[in-house]
């Protein structure tokens, strides 16, 4: 709900449990007055106190009033070069060479329904589920105008923000920064949580109190990256899973980003989130506009767990465009860790047949099936089938797989090219390379310049030949290196700063065309695992391969960190062979299955080599997942323990919306001698109901399970697991 006090120009946005407010104040400065737990309303601008602060200059409209300074006011969209020395939201180089952007309020509009962004991902909603506020700002001298768009998804406690910059002047200018979100707080006693790591160890939370100055994370890699995720949390210092004020902010963008917080000289703080401004610029001629990606905000006073559940519900209901919506995604078997590049038709058919007997439903052919592709140094870009490996092509393999009772899926990496390929030999200029420089390789491959129309058309035609294979229902869209040598022959020298953003837009365009022309396909995103695991990509690919690290123990932390923002149904997770390829660790099959069940669930191993005992475990796991998938992937998620603190076990829980069904999963670490007894306190149950555990006769009161707990039995050995299925009577 959006209310407007037209006399005082106070704009108040209400969700079920939160309130967000801004005001067009003196001299047209758009002030941010409040964001937090829901209040009745009223003008909260009296919270903003004025004083004469040394070295905080005053705008010309203020005359000699030294108490009015942009440098001390909480603003809705911070400007640059006009007296605010804190983190800016927007920077531009104007036609005269100056870099002053001084924005003032000049109007607003409210309408029912949620705005959409052309060519960019965004949360969506029915007209009766959301409202939109657009606030107009302008720089009177240059003609630069800004449209701030706010979407209010009341039931999900979600507020979205987007920004459109318009050149309303008579001369071109270069946009140097256009953040999607600026959020000011009249406090600085907050912690910043970011989600960081590296390839094969992604999205591990890092928490620190705000200190004076600027702190934050970002990516300059052209992708959202393994190293830092475009999601951040600001919370009270004592906030935990169940208590404390928490703000979650995510950027719906799959390219370079920046998330920074500044604690200023007067102990206020500012969060700025948007496209990475380093090496970014965008030229706007008169009448042209630039749209920045969407950012999404949620807030709760009930701790980090409640924050996560609010985001999960919003993503499931209003972001994912899933052809399997309301249905269980198939349990898959992927051949990569079983064969890598070395396979033939008979080997693949053997793996598929053995998996079908155990209950798998989808066979996915991974890398190595196209061109001359016997290692990762060749073949990318040549998407014709390697008939020596697969006589009869994908069609014959699909036919054989389907005859075994399985659906068929395939891996592709359309954004890349190998130097040892027919495509590169014919079009070396189609790769991102700067004139006169030898290209920088990553994984022995180069990046195609998708900003060029002819390159995108080639990629789409090539993919069309693959995606038209009869019986194909799934595609894994991979991307295995960061962007370097960022230069495009399609743009003049003065516009090379646009290449990285144009690349992201091109990826989105390709994926949108695939969705349009092959609406039945389930697309899984991937970038060397979790290098592009972000809300922007989820708009096009409703599940993403979480990490190339399939070690179950490492996955406990990776998947826990991921769960702070992203729901289980989006998290690609597989059971792989042991010793694990990344860690050389051996973990029991039961435990590997329990961990993989915290995601989309599948297998990545040669099941023909499994023992009969292991095959029996796989049958039970698949049957269990098929029976309980709805609670696992659509239930409310609870982190019962901190996966990043030493302890005897890691535990998590999923609870159905009606609180009548729940799955509790627990994994131990290394065994220790004479361990103490442990009790696990559950969450999210109905305190008035009684629950049966794993079909037993005993009834456990919901309030007792949450307050007193459940006794954890002794589990001898390393890396053991158990699951509790709770059902209310």
N, C-alpha and C positions, 0 to 999 in steps of 0.2 A: 504494500500500500504506500502511495506517495501523497503527502499533503503539502500544500503550499500556502504560506502566510503571505498573500500578495502585497499587503501593506508594508511589511517589514522585509520581504523577500527572503524568508526563511524556508528552506526546503528540507523536509523530514521524510526519510525512507524507513518504513517499518517492515520487518519480517515478523514471524511468529514470536521470536524471542530476542530480536536485536533491533536497535535503532541507529540510524546513520543520519547526520544532519550537517548542513552547510548554510551559509548566509552570504548574500551579496551585501557587504558592509560599506563603510565609509569609502568614498572615492572609487566605488565599484570593485573593490578588492574582494574576491570570492574566498571567504573564510571557511575553514573546516572547524566545526564547533563540537562534534561528538560522534563517536562510534563505540558501541558497547552494548551491554544488556538492555533489553527493551525498557523504555520509559514512556510516560504518557505523551510527552512532547514539550511544547513551549520553546521559547527562544533561549538557547544556552550560550549566546555570545557574551553575556556578562562574565562567563568564566575566563574570558580573555582579558588580561589586565595590561594596561599601557604604562610605559615609563620612559623617561629620557635615558637612553642607553648610549654610552660613549661608543663612537665608531660604528653605530648603526644608523645609516643615513635615512633621510626622509624624502618621500616623493614630492615632486613640485606642487601637487594639489594640496599637500598638507601645509604649505606655507612655512611658517616658523614654528609649527607644532612639532617639537622634537620627540614627542611621545609616540608618534605614528610612524612605524618603520616596517617595511616588508621583511627586514632581517629578524624580527621578533614575533611576527604574526603567524599563527597556524593557517596554512593556505591549502586550498583544494587542488591547485595545480601550480606548482612553484615556477616562477619565471627566472630569467637570467640577465645579468648585466644592469639591473635596475635597482639594486640595493639589497637584494637577498643574497647573502654569501654562502648559504647552505646548499645542499644538494639540489640541483635544478631538475625540473621535469622536462623542460624544452630548451633547446639551444638552436640558433639559426644564424647563418651568415647572410646578411641582407645585401641588397644591390650596391649600397655605398661602402660595403666592407665592414660595417659595424655588426656587433653581435648582441644587440640589446633587444630583448623581447619582454614587453611590459603589457600584460594581459589584464583587461578589465571586463567586468560583467556587462553584457548587452542584451540578454534575453534568455528565454527558456521555453520549453514545450513539454507537455506530459501527454502520453497516450497509452492506451491499453495494449498489452502484448509486449513481447520481447523483441528488441532490435536484432538484426542480423548484419553480418559483415561480409561483403563481397570478397571472395577469394581467400577468406581466413576462417579458421575454426571459431565456433562460439557456442555457448550453451543455448539451447532452444527450449521453447515452451509453447503450449497452447495459449491462445489469446486470453483465456480466463485464468491462466496460471501465473502471469507475470505482468509487470508494468514497466514503462520506460520513461525516464527523465532525460532530456537533453538540455544542457546548459551551454549557452553561447558566450564566448570570450573573444575579445579583439584587441589587437595592438593598433592604436589610433594612427600612428605615424606610418608604419610599414604596410598596413592592410592585412597583415597576417591574422588569421582567425582560427580559433580552436573550438571544436564541438566536443564537449564531454558527454559521453553516453553512459547512463546508469540503468542496469536491468535489475529489477527486484523480483526474485523468486521466493515468495513469502513462505511457502510451506517447507522449503529446504533451508531456510535461513541463509540464503546465498544472495550476495550483491555482486553484480558484474560491472566492470568498467572498461570502456574503450575510448579511444581518442581519434578524432579526425582533424587534421591540420589543413587549412584551406588558404591558398594564396588569393586574397581579395584585393591585392594591390595592382600596380601597373608595371611592376618589374619582377623578374625572377629572383628567387632566393634559394639558398641551400639549407635544407634542414639537417642539423647535426645530431640532434637527439629529440626523440618524441616518446617519453615514457608512457606506459599504459596506466600506471598507478602512482599516485603520490598520496601518502597518508601521514598526517601530522598528529602527534600526541602531546598533550600538555603534561607529560611525565616522561621519565627516562628510567624508572626502576623496573626494567623489563629485561628478560633474557631473549636472545636471538638463537633460534635453532635452524640450522641448515642441514642439507642432506648431501653428503660428499663421499668421495672415494676414488676409485680408479677402475680400469677395465678388470672385470671379474670380481670386483668388490665395490659395488655401487650403492649409493643412497644410505650411507651409514650416518646417523644423526650426530651433529656436533652442536653443543650448547654452551653459550657463554653469556654473561651479563653484558649489557651495553656499557661501553667505556666512552670517554670523551673522544670525539672525532668520528671517523667513518669506518665502518666494518661491513663486510658482506662477501658475496661470492658472485661468480659469473662464468661465462664461457666465451672464448674468442675462437672456438674451433669450427664455427659454422654449423654446429649441431648443439643441442642442449647439453650433451656430453655425459660421459661416465663420471667425470670429476665433480660436477656440481649439478643439482637438479633445480629447475625453475619453480621451486616451491620453498617457502620459508614460513616460519612461525615466530611470532612475538608473543611472549607470555609472561605472567608474573613470576617472580623468582622462585616462589614456593609452589608453582603449579606442577601437578603431576597428572597421572592418568585420570583421576577421578575428581580433582578439585583444582580451582584456580582459573583466572581469566586468560583466555587464549585467542589469538588471532591467527588464522591461516590465510596465506596469500599465494595464489598460483598464477603463472603466466601460461596462456594457451598458445605456446609458440615452440617450434622445434629447431630454431637456430640459435645463434649466439645471443646471450641475454646478460642482464646485470640486475642483481638484487642487492641493494645497499641500504644501510641504516646509518643515520648520523645522529649522535647525541650532541646537542649544541651547547653553547656556553652557558645557557640558562636552564639546563637540564630538561629541555624538551627533546623530542625525538621525531625523526622523519624517515619513513620507509619509501623508497623509490624502486619501482620494478618495471622493466621494459626491455626493449631491444638493446643489445650491447652497443653503446655509442662509439666504442673504439673501432676505427676504420669504417664507420658508417657515415654516409651522407646521402641526401636525396634532393634532387633539384626539382623545384616546383615553379613552373611558368604560371603567369597570371591565369586564374580560373581553375587551376589543377588542385588536386587534394591528395593527401597521404593518410592512410588509415593504419593506426598502430594496432597490434594484436590485443585481444581481450585479456583482462586480468579478472580473477574471481576472488572474493573475500568471504570468509565466514568467521563468526565469533561465537564464543560460548563462555559462560562462567563456570562450567562443569568439567573442565580439565581437557587434557589432550585426547583422551579416548572419545569424548563427546564430539570434539572438533573433527576427528577422523570420520566418525559415523555420519556427521552432517555432510562432509565432502563426498563420502562414498555414495550416499543416497542421491545427492545432486548429480554426480557423474553417471550413475546407473540410469537415472530417470531422464536426464536432460542433456547428456553429452554423447553417450554411445549410440551410434547408428548401426545396430547389429542385425544382420539378416537372420540370425538365430535368436532374436529377442524372444524371451519367454520360454526358450527351449534350452536343453543342455547342449553345450558344445561337445563334439565327439571326442572320445578318448583316443588319442593318436599314438602311433608308433613312427618315429623318425629314424632314418637309417644312418645319420651322420656318424655318430660315435661307434656304430657297428662296422662301417665300411670306409668312411671318409671318401676319397676319390675312387676307391678300388672296388668296383662292382660290375656285375653283368645282370642280364635279365633274370637268370635262374637264381642268383643269390638274393636279389631283391624279392622275387616271388617267394622264396623260401622263408625269408624274414617275415613278410606279410602274412603268409599262411600260418606260421607258428603263432604270430600275434593274434590273428583272428580266432584261433582256437582258445586263446586265453581271455577273449572278450573285447579286444581292441576294435575300434570302429572306423579308423581313418589311417591310411598309410601315406606318409609324406616323404617324397623323394627329395633329398637335399642336394647339395652342390656336386658338380662333376658330370652332369648329364648332357651338356651342350657343347658345341664347338669342339676344339681340341683342348680339353680341360682335364688334365691328369694331375695338376698341382695348382697352387694359388697364384702362379705367375703367368698364367695364360688363359685365353679363351673368353674372358669377360667382354661382353658386347656382341658376341656371336651367338645368337639365341636359337640357331638351328640345332636339332637334336643330333647327338653323336650316335650314329647308327651302328658303329662298331660295338659300343657298349649296349645300346638299346635298339636292336633291329626291329623295325616296325614303329619306332618312335614312341612318344608319350602315349599315343592312342593305344598301342598294343599293351603297354604296361598297365594303363588304366583299365583296359578290358580284362586283363588277367587279375588285377587287384580286385575289381568289382565282382568278378566271378567267385572270389574267395569270401565275399560278403562285406568287403571294406569299401569305404569311400576313398577318393584319390585326391592328394594334394601335392604341391610342388614348391620348391625354393627358387627364388630369383633374386638377383642383385642388379636392378636396372640402371642405377645411377652411376655405375662404375665401368671402366674399360681397362683391359690389360694392354700393355704395349705389344705383347705377343698375341695379336688378334687381327683378324681380317678388317674389323672396323677401324682400329687404330692405324693400320697400314694405309687404309683408304682416306681417313679423315683425322690426321694427327691434330689438326687445329680444333677439333671438337672437345678436346680435353682442356680443363682449366690450366693454362700455362701462360706465363708472362713473356712478352717478346724478348728474344735473345737469351733466355734463361733455360737451362735444363730443368725438367720438372722434378719436383720432390715426390718420392714414392711413399706410399703407405700400404702396408700389406702387399707390396710389389704391384700396386695398381694405381691408377689415376682416376680423377673425378670428371665425369662428363659435364660440360657446360650446359646445364639444363635451362639457363636463361635464354638460350637461342632457340627460336621456334623450330628450326629444322632438326635440331637435336631432340627436342621433346617429341616431335612427330615420329622420328625414327624409333625412339624408345617405345612410344605407344604402339606403333605398328608391330614392332618385335614382340612386345608383350601380348598383343592381340593374338598372334599366332600361337602363343603358349596358353593363354587363358581360354581360348576357344576349344581346348582339348575336351573331347566328350567325357563326361563324368567328373570333371574337375570341380571340386567344391571348396577348396582351401588353397591359399597361396601365402607363403612366408616371404615378405618383402624385406630384404636385408640391405645393409649399408655399412661397409667395413673400414671406413677411414674418415678422418677429419679433413676439412678443406684447407688446402694451402695453394700457393701460386694463384691467388684469387685475382683473376683478370679475364675479361671477356672481350672478344673481338666484336661483339654486338653493340658495345657501348663506347662513346667517346671518352677521352682521358678524364674529362671533368666529372664523369658520372661513374667511375669505377667503384666508388664507395657504395653503390647500389647493388653490387653483384651478390653479396652474401644474402641479403634479404630477398632479392629476386630469385635466388636459388631455392630458398624455402618456399616461396610462392609457387615456383614451378613444380616442386615435389607435391604440394597440396593440389595443384591443378591436375597432375597426372593421377593421383590417387582418387580425386573426385571423378575423373573420367572413367576410371576402372569401376568405381562404385556405381556409376550411372549405367555403364554398358554391360556390366556383369553383376547385377544386383544380388545374385544368389551366393556370391563368393564370400567366404569368411577370410578376412585378411588379417594376418598377424604381422605386426611391425617388429623390426629388429635392427639394431645398429651395433654389431659385435656384442649382442646381448642388450644391455641397458643403456647404450649411448644416446638413445633418442626416446627414452621413456618419459613422456610428458603428456600433459592434457591436450595439447594441440594435436599430437599424433593419434591420441585415442579417439578423436573426432572422426578420423578416417579408418583407423585400424582398431577394432574394439578389444583386441588383446595384443600384448607386446611381450616378446621374449625377455624375461626379467634380467637374466645375466647369462653369460657364457659359462659361468661357474655353476656346475651342477652338483658340487659336493654338498651333501645334506646339512652338514654342520655349518658351513659357511652360509648356506642359503637361509638358515635361521635368522641371521643378522640382516642379510640382504632383503629378505621378504618382510621382516619386521620393519625396517626403515621405510620400505616401499609402502607399507600399510598406513603410514601416517597421512598419506594423501590419496592413495589409489586403492580401489576395492579389489578383493581377491579374484573376482571374475575377469579382471583385466591382466592378471599376472601369469605369463607363460611359465610353467614349472613342469619338469620331467624327472622321472626316475632314470638314472644312468647307471652304467656298469661300474664295478669296483675291481681293483683300486681306481679311484677317481682320477681322471686325466689331468685335473688341475692341481690336486693336492696329494695324490697317491694314497689317500686315506681310504680305508675299507669300513663301510658302515652297513649294518644289516638291511636286508631288503625291506623288512617291515618298517624300519625307521625312514628309509628313503621314500617309501610310499606315503607315510604320514606327512612328511615335509612337502612333498609335491602336491598333496591334496589341499594345501593352503593356496593353490592357484588353479589354473585351468586343467591340469592333470594330464599326463601322458608319459610315454616311455621313449628312451633314446638309447637302445642297446640291442644286441643280437640275442633275442629271446631263445634262439635255438641252443645257445650255450648255457642257458640257465639249468640248474639242477631241477629235478622233479619237485623237490621241496620248494624251491624258489618259484617255480611255475604255479604251484598251489597257492602261494602267497599272492602272486600277481592276480590270479583269478579272484581271490577274496577281495583284494584291494579294488579292482575294477567294479566288482559287484557292489561293494560298499559305497563307492563313489557314485555310481549310477543311482543308488537308492537315496542318498542323502545330499546330492549335488545342490539342491535348491537352497538348503540352509547354509551350505559352505559358501556359495557364491553370491547369494542374495540376502543372507542374514546380517544382522548387526555384528560387527567385529569387536572383540575385546582382547587387549594385550594383558594377559594375566601376570606375566613376569616381564622384567626388563631383560631383553636378549643381550644387552651390552654390558651387564654387570655380572660378576662371577656368582654362580649359584649352582645348586644341584641339578636344575632342569630349566628348560624354557617351555612356557605353556601359553596357549592362546585358545580363544573360544569364539564360536559363531552361534547366534541365537536368532530364531525365526521371529518375524515381525509380531506374531501373536504371543511370543514368549513361551510357547508350549513345547518347542523342540530345540535342542541345542547339541552341538558337538564340541567337546573339549579335547584338545590334542596336547600331548606332553612329550618332550624329548630330553633325555638325560645327556650329560657330558661324560667325561671320563670317569670310570669307576674309582671309588675310594674305599678304604678299609673301614669297617665298623661305622657306617654313615648314620647320622641322626635321623630320627623320624621327621616326616614332612607332612604338612597339611596344605592343601590347595584351596583357596577361597575363590569361588566362582562369581560371575557377574551377570547382570542382565536378565535374570530369571524373574518369574512372578513370585513374590514372597508368599502369596496366598495359596499357591499350588503345590502339590506333591509330585515328585518325579521318580520314575523308575530309571535305573542306570543299566545300560546294556541288556535290557530285557529281564533283569533280575526281579525277584519277588519283593524285595525291600523297597519301601517308599521313603524318599528323602524330601523333607520340606524345603521349599525354595529359599525361605528366609534363613534356614540353618545352613544350607550349602553356601550361601553368600556371606553370612556373618561368622559362622564357626568353621566351615570348610568341609573338605572331603579328604580322608586319609590316603596319602599316596603310598602304594605298596613298594616294597624293596624290589628294584629292578636290577638284577646282577648283570655285570658286564658293561662295556663301553657303549655309549650311543644307543641306548634302548628307547623304546617309544610305547605309548599306550594312547588309546582313544576311548572316551566315554560318550556314549550316545544317550542323551537324556530325553525322556518323553513324559509329558504331564498326563495325569489321569483325569 
